[in-house]
Amino acid sequence: MSGKVRVNILSQAEEDIEEIIDFIFEDRPSAADSIFEKFQIAFSLLAKNPSAGRKARDKRLSLLGYRYLVVGNYLIFYSIKSNAVYVYRVLHGARNYTEIL
């Protein structure tokens, strides 16, 4: 894909980001700002290069077209459809994402 594609952050992913930022902000406001900025940079990267993330390792998720991009301790789960990126979830890497997705 050439040029930028639209990145659609779905409501559940928005909620995930809010929860992450709120949790971090309680103890370290500057760290919350930093991770939020890293998420924004990641979304910009996906707009320029949707294939930047890896294909999901889990067979079921891979067959569903899920990809993920690592941002610090977090995984951004997304798919590419019709010249657009759809971000489904943003989860801590220690969580059992195969059961969540």
C-alpha positions as CSV (number, residue, x, y, z in Angstrom):
1,M,0.0,0.0,0.0
2,S,1.4,3.4,-0.9
3,G,0.6,6.6,0.9
4,K,-1.3,6.8,4.2
5,V,-4.3,4.7,5.1
6,R,-7.0,5.5,7.6
7,V,-6.5,4.1,11.1
8,N,-9.8,3.4,12.8
9,I,-9.5,2.9,16.5
10,L,-12.5,1.0,17.6
11,S,-14.4,1.8,20.8
12,Q,-13.0,-1.2,22.8
13,A,-9.4,-0.1,21.9
14,E,-10.2,3.5,22.9
15,E,-11.4,2.1,26.3
16,D,-8.3,0.0,26.6
17,I,-6.1,3.1,26.1
18,E,-8.1,5.2,28.6
19,E,-7.7,2.4,31.2
20,I,-4.0,2.1,30.6
21,I,-3.4,5.8,30.8
22,D,-5.6,6.2,33.9
23,F,-3.8,3.4,35.7
24,I,-0.3,4.7,34.9
25,F,-1.3,8.3,35.7
26,E,-2.2,7.4,39.3
27,D,1.5,6.8,40.1
28,R,3.4,8.5,37.3
29,P,1.7,11.2,35.3
30,S,4.8,11.8,33.1
31,A,4.9,8.1,32.2
32,A,1.2,8.2,31.2
33,D,2.0,11.0,28.8
34,S,4.9,9.1,27.4
35,I,2.9,5.9,26.7
36,F,0.1,7.9,25.2
37,E,2.6,9.6,22.9
38,K,4.1,6.2,22.0
39,F,0.6,4.9,21.1
40,Q,0.1,8.0,18.8
41,I,3.4,7.3,17.1
42,A,2.4,3.7,16.6
43,F,-0.9,4.7,15.0
44,S,1.0,7.1,12.7
45,L,3.3,4.3,11.7
46,L,0.4,2.0,10.9
47,A,-1.1,4.7,8.7
48,K,2.1,4.9,6.7
49,N,3.0,1.2,6.9
50,P,0.0,-1.1,7.8
51,S,2.1,-4.2,7.6
52,A,4.6,-2.9,10.2
53,G,3.1,-5.3,12.8
54,R,3.5,-9.0,12.9
55,K,0.9,-11.6,12.0
56,A,-0.7,-13.0,15.1
57,R,1.0,-16.2,16.3
58,D,-2.2,-17.9,17.3
59,K,-3.6,-19.8,14.4
60,R,-7.2,-18.7,15.0
61,L,-6.3,-15.0,15.3
62,S,-4.0,-15.3,12.2
63,L,-6.9,-16.8,10.2
64,L,-9.1,-13.9,11.3
65,G,-6.4,-11.5,9.9
66,Y,-5.2,-10.1,13.2
67,R,-1.8,-8.5,13.4
68,Y,-0.1,-6.9,16.4
69,L,2.4,-4.1,17.0
70,V,4.5,-4.0,20.2
71,V,4.6,-0.7,22.0
72,G,6.6,-1.0,25.3
73,N,4.7,-3.6,27.4
74,Y,1.6,-3.4,25.3
75,L,0.3,-5.1,22.1
76,I,-1.9,-3.2,19.6
77,F,-4.1,-5.7,17.9
78,Y,-5.4,-4.7,14.4
79,S,-6.3,-5.9,11.0
80,I,-6.0,-4.4,7.5
81,K,-9.1,-4.2,5.4
82,S,-9.9,-2.2,2.2
83,N,-7.1,0.3,2.5
84,A,-7.8,0.9,6.2
85,V,-6.4,-0.3,9.5
86,Y,-8.9,-1.3,12.3
87,V,-7.5,-1.3,15.8
88,Y,-9.4,-3.8,18.0
89,R,-7.6,-3.9,21.3
90,V,-4.6,-2.5,23.1
91,L,-3.6,-5.0,25.8
92,H,-0.7,-5.6,28.2
93,G,1.6,-8.3,26.8
94,A,1.2,-10.4,30.0
95,R,-2.5,-10.8,29.5
96,N,-3.9,-13.9,27.8
97,Y,-4.9,-12.1,24.6
98,T,-6.0,-15.3,22.8
99,E,-8.9,-15.6,25.3
100,I,-9.7,-11.9,25.2
101,L,-9.8,-11.5,21.4
